[in-house]
C-alpha cells in the first residue's frame, strides 16, 4: 500500500483505544447501543399509537409538549445530582425507572382499550427520568476515559448514536406496523433489562470530595461557572444559534411536495443522520484537533451554508446531499464541543454543566423548527431554508468575533485544559475500587 494512502488512513480511521483500554467505557458503550435501539423504537411507537387511538394531529403534537417541562426541570436537577452523588448509582436507578416506564407503556398497550392519558403521563415521566440520567451519563466519561482519549471517545459516542438513529427508527416502524405497539414497548423493556446487567458491573464513581449537595444554590454555582468562561459560553451559544436559524426538519414534508417527490420524504429525514454517520466513521482526524473553538465555529458555519444551499437547489438529490453535508458538519461540531467540555470542566462541576449542555442542544432544534415554520409562512419553504442558513452563518461569525477567547481556544495552552490534565494525571495511578462482576 502506498505511503500516502497509509497516512490518509491513519488520519481518518477511528481510534478505538478508549474501548480497548477502559473496561467501564466498554460496558457503557455496549449498554448505550442496546438501550438506544429500544429508546428509538419507543420514540416511533408512542406517536404511532397516539395516532391510532385518536387520529388527531394535535394529540400527537401534544406528546412533545408534555415532555418539554420535565426535560428542562429534570435536565438541570439531574446535573446537580450527578455532581452530588455516585454517578453509577444515579445511572442504575434511572435505568430502573426507564425500565418501569417502558413496562407501563407495554401494559397499557396490552389493555383491550389502551388509555391516551397514559401515553402523556408516562411519556413525560420517561423523559424526566432520562433527563435526570443524561448529565451523569455525559459526566461519567471524564472519569472512565483517559484525558488524552476524550476526543476519540467523543467520536465513538457519535458513531454509536448515528448508527442507532438510522437503523433503530426503521426497526421501530417495522415492529409497530407489523406486530403492534405492545411488542415495540416489550422490546424496549427487554433492552433496559440487558443494559442493567451491564451497568451493574461498572465500578463505583463517587463524587469529588468537596462536592456540593444537590440544591438550587449548587445549580446557580454551575451557571455562574459557565457564564464566567466565555469559551464555554461560546460552545453553547454557537450551537443554539446554529439550531435556531438553520434547523428546518419541520419543513421536509412541504419540501418533498414542492419537489413533486413525496417518496423522497424518508430520504430527507435520514440524509442528515447519514452524513453524520459518515463524519463519525471518518472522524479519526477530529480526535487530533486541538483548536476546538475554531473547529466548532467552522463546522457551525458550514452547517448553515449547507442548509442555505439546500434552499437554492432544485434537484431532490442535490438537496439530499446538502442536508447530508449539514449533518456531517453538525456532528463534527458536536465532537469538538464534547471534547472541550470533558477536557476542561472540573469533575465536581461536570454534572451541572452537562445539565446546561442538555438544555442548549435540546431546546435549539425545537426553537429552530418553530422559526422555520414562521419564516416559511411568510416567504415559503425555500425562503425559510435559504434565509435561515444565511442568518446562521452571520450569527456564528458574529459570535466568533464577540468571543475571542472561544475562537482562540487551544487545548495545548488553555489554563482550564492544562489544570484538568494535571489533575487527571495526578490521580491516574491511584487505586480504584472495582465493583464485583
C-alpha positions as CSV (number, residue, x, y, z in Angstrom):
1,X,0.0,0.0,0.0
2,X,1.4,3.5,-0.9
3,X,2.7,5.5,2.0
4,X,0.4,8.4,1.1
5,X,-2.6,6.1,1.4
6,X,-1.4,4.8,4.8
7,X,-1.0,8.3,6.1
8,X,-4.5,9.2,4.9
9,X,-6.0,6.1,6.6
10,X,-4.2,6.9,9.9
11,X,-5.9,10.3,9.8
12,X,-9.5,9.1,9.1
13,X,-9.6,5.7,10.7
14,X,-11.4,5.8,14.1
15,X,-9.3,5.5,17.2
16,X,-10.8,2.7,19.3
17,X,-8.3,2.9,22.2
18,X,-11.0,4.0,24.7
19,X,-12.8,0.7,24.1
20,X,-9.6,-1.2,24.4
21,X,-8.2,0.5,27.5
22,X,-11.3,1.2,29.6
23,X,-13.5,-1.7,30.9
24,X,-16.1,0.8,32.2
25,X,-16.2,2.6,28.9
26,X,-16.8,-0.7,27.1
27,X,-19.7,-1.5,29.4
28,X,-21.2,2.0,29.0
29,X,-20.8,1.8,25.2
30,X,-22.4,-1.6,24.7
31,X,-25.2,-0.6,27.2
32,X,-25.8,2.6,25.2
33,X,-26.0,0.7,21.9
34,X,-28.6,-1.7,23.4
35,X,-30.8,0.9,25.1
36,X,-30.6,3.4,22.2
37,X,-32.3,0.8,20.0
38,X,-35.1,0.4,22.5
39,X,-35.5,4.1,23.0
40,X,-35.6,5.0,19.3
41,X,-38.2,2.2,18.8
42,X,-40.4,3.7,21.6
43,X,-39.9,7.2,20.0
44,X,-41.6,5.7,16.9
45,X,-44.2,3.7,18.8
46,X,-45.6,6.4,21.1
47,X,-46.7,8.8,18.3
48,X,-47.9,5.9,16.2
49,X,-50.1,4.5,19.0
50,X,-51.4,8.0,19.7
51,X,-52.3,8.4,16.0
52,X,-54.0,5.0,16.0
53,X,-56.0,5.9,19.2
54,X,-57.0,9.5,18.4
55,X,-56.4,10.1,14.7
56,X,-55.5,13.7,15.7
57,X,-52.5,15.8,14.7
58,X,-53.0,17.9,17.8
59,X,-52.9,14.9,20.1
60,X,-49.7,13.6,18.6
61,X,-48.1,17.1,18.8
62,X,-49.1,17.4,22.5
63,X,-46.9,14.4,23.3
64,X,-43.8,16.5,22.7
65,X,-45.3,19.4,24.6
66,X,-45.9,17.2,27.6
67,X,-42.2,16.2,27.6
68,X,-40.8,19.7,27.4
69,X,-41.2,20.8,31.1
70,X,-39.8,17.5,32.5
71,X,-36.8,17.9,30.1
72,X,-36.0,21.4,31.4
73,X,-36.5,20.8,35.1
74,X,-35.0,17.3,35.3
75,X,-32.1,18.2,33.0
76,X,-31.0,20.9,35.4
77,X,-31.7,18.9,38.5
78,X,-30.0,15.8,37.0
79,X,-26.8,17.9,36.6
80,X,-26.9,18.8,40.3
81,X,-27.5,15.2,41.3
82,X,-24.6,14.0,39.0
83,X,-22.2,16.2,41.0
84,X,-23.5,15.3,44.4
85,X,-23.9,11.5,44.3
86,X,-22.2,8.4,43.0
87,X,-22.8,8.6,39.2
88,X,-23.0,4.8,38.9
89,X,-25.9,4.8,41.5
90,X,-27.7,7.6,39.6
91,X,-27.4,5.8,36.3
92,X,-28.6,2.5,37.7
93,X,-31.6,3.9,39.5
94,X,-32.5,5.9,36.4
95,X,-32.2,2.9,34.2
96,X,-34.6,1.0,36.6
97,X,-37.0,4.0,36.3
98,X,-36.8,3.8,32.5
99,X,-37.5,0.1,32.6
100,X,-40.6,0.7,34.7
101,X,-42.0,3.4,32.4
102,X,-41.4,1.2,29.3
103,X,-43.1,-1.7,31.0
104,X,-46.0,0.6,31.9
105,X,-46.4,1.6,28.2
106,X,-46.4,-2.1,27.3
107,X,-49.0,-2.9,29.9
108,X,-51.2,-0.1,28.7
109,X,-50.9,-1.2,25.0
110,X,-52.0,-4.7,26.0
111,X,-55.3,-3.4,27.5
112,X,-58.4,-4.0,25.5
113,X,-58.8,-0.2,25.4
114,X,-55.4,1.5,25.8
115,X,-55.6,4.8,27.6
116,X,-54.5,8.0,25.9
117,X,-53.6,9.8,29.2
118,X,-51.1,7.0,30.0
119,X,-49.1,8.0,26.9
120,X,-48.9,11.6,28.0
121,X,-48.2,10.9,31.7
122,X,-45.8,8.0,31.2
123,X,-44.1,9.7,28.3
124,X,-43.5,12.8,30.5
125,X,-42.2,10.6,33.3
126,X,-39.9,8.7,31.0
127,X,-38.5,12.0,29.6
128,X,-37.9,13.3,33.1
129,X,-36.1,10.1,34.2
130,X,-34.0,10.1,31.1
131,X,-33.0,13.7,31.6
132,X,-32.1,13.0,35.2
133,X,-29.8,10.3,34.0
134,X,-28.3,12.1,31.0
135,X,-25.9,14.5,32.9
136,X,-24.5,11.6,34.8
137,X,-24.0,9.6,31.6
138,X,-22.3,12.6,30.0
139,X,-20.1,13.4,33.0
140,X,-19.0,9.8,33.7
141,X,-16.8,9.7,30.5
142,X,-14.5,12.1,32.3
143,X,-13.9,9.5,35.0
144,X,-13.6,6.4,32.9
145,X,-11.7,7.6,29.9
146,X,-8.1,9.0,29.9
147,X,-7.7,12.7,29.3
148,X,-5.8,12.2,26.0
149,X,-8.5,9.8,24.8
150,X,-11.5,12.2,25.3
151,X,-11.5,13.2,21.6
152,X,-11.5,9.5,20.5
153,X,-14.3,8.7,22.9
154,X,-16.4,11.6,21.5
155,X,-16.0,10.2,18.0
156,X,-17.0,6.7,19.2
157,X,-20.0,8.0,21.1
158,X,-21.2,10.0,18.0
159,X,-20.7,6.9,15.8
160,X,-22.9,4.8,18.2
161,X,-25.6,7.5,18.2
162,X,-25.7,8.0,14.5
163,X,-25.8,4.3,13.7
164,X,-28.8,3.9,16.1
165,X,-30.5,7.0,14.7
166,X,-30.5,5.5,11.2
167,X,-31.3,1.8,11.9
168,X,-33.5,1.9,15.1
169,X,-36.3,4.1,13.8
170,X,-36.7,1.8,10.7
171,X,-36.8,-1.2,13.0
172,X,-39.3,0.6,15.2
173,X,-41.5,1.4,12.3
174,X,-41.4,-2.3,11.2
175,X,-42.3,-3.5,14.6
176,X,-45.3,-1.2,15.3
177,X,-46.8,-1.7,11.8
178,X,-46.3,-5.5,11.8
179,X,-46.7,-6.6,15.4
180,X,-48.2,-3.6,17.2
181,X,-47.1,-1.1,19.8
182,X,-47.1,-3.6,22.7
183,X,-44.4,-5.7,21.0
184,X,-42.3,-2.5,20.4
185,X,-42.6,-1.5,24.0
186,X,-41.7,-5.0,25.1
187,X,-38.5,-4.9,23.1
188,X,-37.7,-1.6,24.7
189,X,-38.3,-3.1,28.2
190,X,-36.0,-6.0,27.3
191,X,-33.2,-3.6,26.3
192,X,-33.3,-2.0,29.7
193,X,-33.0,-5.4,31.4
194,X,-30.0,-6.2,29.3
195,X,-28.5,-2.8,29.9
196,X,-28.9,-3.1,33.7
197,X,-26.9,-6.3,33.7
198,X,-24.0,-4.4,32.0
199,X,-24.2,-1.2,34.0
200,X,-24.2,-3.2,37.3
201,X,-20.7,-4.2,36.5
202,X,-19.3,-0.7,36.4
203,X,-17.1,0.4,39.3
204,X,-18.3,2.9,41.8
205,X,-18.0,6.5,40.5
206,X,-18.2,8.7,43.7
207,X,-18.4,12.5,43.6
208,X,-15.5,14.7,44.3
209,X,-14.5,15.1,48.0
210,X,-15.7,18.7,48.1
211,X,-18.8,18.1,46.0
212,X,-21.7,20.5,46.8
213,X,-25.0,18.9,47.8
214,X,-27.8,19.0,45.2
215,X,-29.6,22.2,45.7
216,X,-30.7,25.4,44.0
217,X,-27.5,27.0,45.2
218,X,-25.4,24.4,43.5
219,X,-27.4,24.9,40.3
220,X,-26.7,28.6,40.5
221,X,-23.0,27.9,41.1
222,X,-22.9,25.8,37.9
223,X,-24.5,28.6,35.9
224,X,-22.1,31.1,37.3
225,X,-19.1,28.9,36.4
226,X,-20.4,28.6,32.8
227,X,-21.1,32.3,32.4
228,X,-17.7,33.1,33.8
229,X,-16.0,31.2,31.0
230,X,-16.5,32.8,27.6
231,X,-15.0,29.8,25.9
232,X,-17.7,27.5,27.3
233,X,-20.4,30.0,26.6
234,X,-19.2,30.0,23.0
235,X,-19.9,26.3,22.7
236,X,-23.5,26.8,24.0
237,X,-24.3,30.0,22.1
238,X,-22.9,28.9,18.7
239,X,-24.8,25.6,18.9
240,X,-28.1,27.4,19.9
241,X,-27.6,29.9,17.1
242,X,-26.9,27.2,14.5
243,X,-30.0,25.2,15.5
244,X,-32.4,28.2,15.9
245,X,-31.5,29.7,12.5
246,X,-30.9,26.6,10.4
247,X,-32.8,23.7,11.8
248,X,-35.7,23.0,9.5
249,X,-36.8,19.4,9.6
250,X,-40.4,20.5,10.1
251,X,-40.3,21.8,6.5
252,X,-39.3,18.5,4.9
253,X,-42.9,17.3,4.2
254,X,-43.6,20.6,2.4
255,X,-40.3,20.5,0.6
256,X,-41.0,16.9,-0.7
257,X,-44.4,18.0,-2.0
258,X,-42.9,21.1,-3.7
259,X,-40.3,18.9,-5.4
260,X,-43.1,16.6,-6.6
261,X,-41.3,13.7,-4.9
262,X,-43.3,12.7,-1.8
263,X,-41.4,9.4,-1.9
264,X,-38.3,11.3,-1.0
265,X,-39.5,12.4,2.4
266,X,-37.7,9.5,4.1
267,X,-34.5,10.4,2.3
268,X,-34.8,14.0,3.5
269,X,-35.2,12.9,7.1
270,X,-32.4,10.3,7.0
271,X,-29.9,12.4,5.0
272,X,-28.6,14.3,8.0
273,X,-28.1,11.2,10.0
274,X,-26.3,9.5,7.1
275,X,-24.0,12.5,6.7
276,X,-23.3,12.5,10.5
277,X,-22.6,8.7,10.4
278,X,-20.0,9.2,7.6
279,X,-18.4,12.0,9.5
280,X,-18.2,9.7,12.5
281,X,-16.7,6.8,10.5
282,X,-14.1,9.0,9.0
283,X,-13.6,11.2,12.1
284,X,-10.3,9.8,13.4
285,X,-8.7,13.1,12.5
286,X,-11.1,15.1,14.7
287,X,-9.6,13.4,17.8
288,X,-6.2,15.1,17.0
289,X,-7.6,18.6,16.6
290,X,-6.5,21.0,19.4
291,X,-8.2,24.2,18.3
292,X,-11.7,23.1,19.3
293,X,-13.3,26.5,19.5
294,X,-12.3,27.4,15.9
295,X,-13.4,23.9,14.8
296,X,-16.9,24.5,16.3
297,X,-17.1,27.9,14.5
298,X,-16.1,26.5,11.1
299,X,-18.4,23.4,11.4
300,X,-21.4,25.5,12.5
301,X,-20.9,28.0,9.7
302,X,-20.6,25.1,7.2
303,X,-23.9,23.7,8.7
304,X,-25.6,27.0,7.9
305,X,-24.1,27.2,4.4
306,X,-25.2,23.7,3.6
307,X,-28.8,24.5,4.7
308,X,-28.8,27.7,2.6
309,X,-27.6,25.8,-0.4
310,X,-30.4,23.3,0.1
311,X,-32.8,26.2,-0.2
312,X,-31.3,27.1,-3.6
313,X,-31.1,23.5,-5.0
314,X,-33.9,22.4,-7.4
315,X,-33.0,18.7,-7.7
316,X,-34.1,16.4,-4.9
317,X,-30.7,14.6,-4.9
318,X,-28.8,17.8,-4.6
319,X,-30.9,18.8,-1.6
320,X,-30.3,15.3,0.0
321,X,-26.5,15.9,-0.5
322,X,-26.7,19.4,1.1
323,X,-28.6,18.0,4.1
324,X,-26.1,15.2,4.5
325,X,-23.3,17.7,4.4
326,X,-25.1,19.8,7.0
327,X,-25.5,16.6,9.2
328,X,-21.7,15.9,8.9
329,X,-20.8,19.4,9.9
330,X,-23.1,19.3,12.9
331,X,-21.6,16.1,14.0
332,X,-18.1,17.4,13.8
333,X,-19.2,20.5,15.8
334,X,-20.6,18.1,18.4
335,X,-17.4,16.1,18.6
336,X,-15.3,19.2,19.3
337,X,-17.8,20.5,21.9
338,X,-17.9,17.3,23.8
339,X,-14.1,17.0,23.8
340,X,-13.8,20.6,25.0
341,X,-16.3,20.0,27.8
342,X,-14.7,16.8,29.0
343,X,-11.1,18.2,28.9
344,X,-11.7,21.4,30.7
345,X,-14.6,21.2,33.2
346,X,-13.6,20.2,36.7
347,X,-15.1,16.8,37.9
348,X,-17.1,18.5,40.7
349,X,-18.9,20.7,38.2
350,X,-19.2,18.3,35.2
351,X,-22.7,17.1,36.0
352,X,-24.2,20.5,36.4
353,X,-22.6,21.7,33.2
354,X,-23.9,18.6,31.5
355,X,-27.4,19.7,32.5
356,X,-26.8,23.1,30.9
357,X,-25.5,21.4,27.8
358,X,-28.6,19.2,27.6
359,X,-30.8,22.3,27.5
360,X,-28.6,24.0,24.9
361,X,-28.7,21.2,22.4
362,X,-32.3,20.1,23.1
363,X,-34.0,23.5,23.0
364,X,-32.3,24.7,19.9
365,X,-33.9,22.3,17.5
366,X,-37.4,22.9,19.0
367,X,-37.0,26.7,18.6
368,X,-35.4,26.2,15.2
369,X,-38.4,24.3,13.8
370,X,-40.7,26.9,15.1
371,X,-38.6,29.6,13.4
372,X,-38.6,27.6,10.2
373,X,-42.4,27.3,10.2
374,X,-42.9,31.0,10.8
375,X,-40.4,32.1,8.1
376,X,-42.0,29.6,5.6
377,X,-45.4,31.0,6.4
378,X,-44.0,34.5,5.5
379,X,-42.0,33.6,2.4
380,X,-42.2,30.0,1.6
381,X,-40.1,26.9,2.2
382,X,-37.1,27.9,0.0
383,X,-37.0,31.4,1.7
384,X,-37.0,29.8,5.1
385,X,-34.2,27.4,4.3
386,X,-32.1,30.0,2.4
387,X,-32.5,32.9,4.7
388,X,-32.3,30.7,7.8
389,X,-29.0,29.2,6.6
390,X,-27.5,32.7,5.9
391,X,-28.7,34.0,9.3
392,X,-27.0,31.0,10.9
393,X,-23.7,31.8,9.2
394,X,-24.0,35.5,10.1
395,X,-24.8,34.7,13.8
396,X,-21.9,32.2,14.1
397,X,-19.4,34.6,12.7
398,X,-20.7,37.4,14.9
399,X,-20.3,35.2,18.0
400,X,-16.8,34.2,16.8
401,X,-15.9,37.9,16.7
402,X,-17.5,38.7,20.0
403,X,-15.9,35.8,21.8
404,X,-12.1,35.9,21.0
405,X,-11.2,33.5,23.9
406,X,-13.5,30.9,22.4
407,X,-12.2,31.5,18.9
408,X,-8.6,31.2,20.1
409,X,-9.1,28.2,22.4
410,X,-6.3,25.7,22.2
411,X,-6.3,22.5,24.3
412,X,-2.5,22.6,24.4
413,X,-2.3,26.0,26.1
414,X,-5.7,26.7,27.7
415,X,-5.4,27.2,31.5
416,X,-8.5,25.1,32.3
417,X,-7.4,22.3,30.0
418,X,-3.9,22.2,31.5
419,X,-5.3,22.2,35.0
420,X,-7.7,19.4,34.3
421,X,-5.0,17.4,32.5
422,X,-2.7,17.8,35.6
423,X,-5.4,16.7,37.9
424,X,-6.2,13.6,35.9
425,X,-2.5,12.7,35.7
426,X,-2.1,13.1,39.4
427,X,-5.0,10.7,40.1
428,X,-4.3,8.3,37.3
429,X,-2.2,5.9,39.4
430,X,-4.5,5.9,42.5
431,X,-6.2,2.5,43.0
432,X,-9.9,2.4,42.3
433,X,-12.5,0.2,43.9
434,X,-13.9,-2.3,41.4
435,X,-17.5,-3.5,41.6
436,X,-17.6,-7.3,41.7
437,X,-19.0,-8.9,38.5
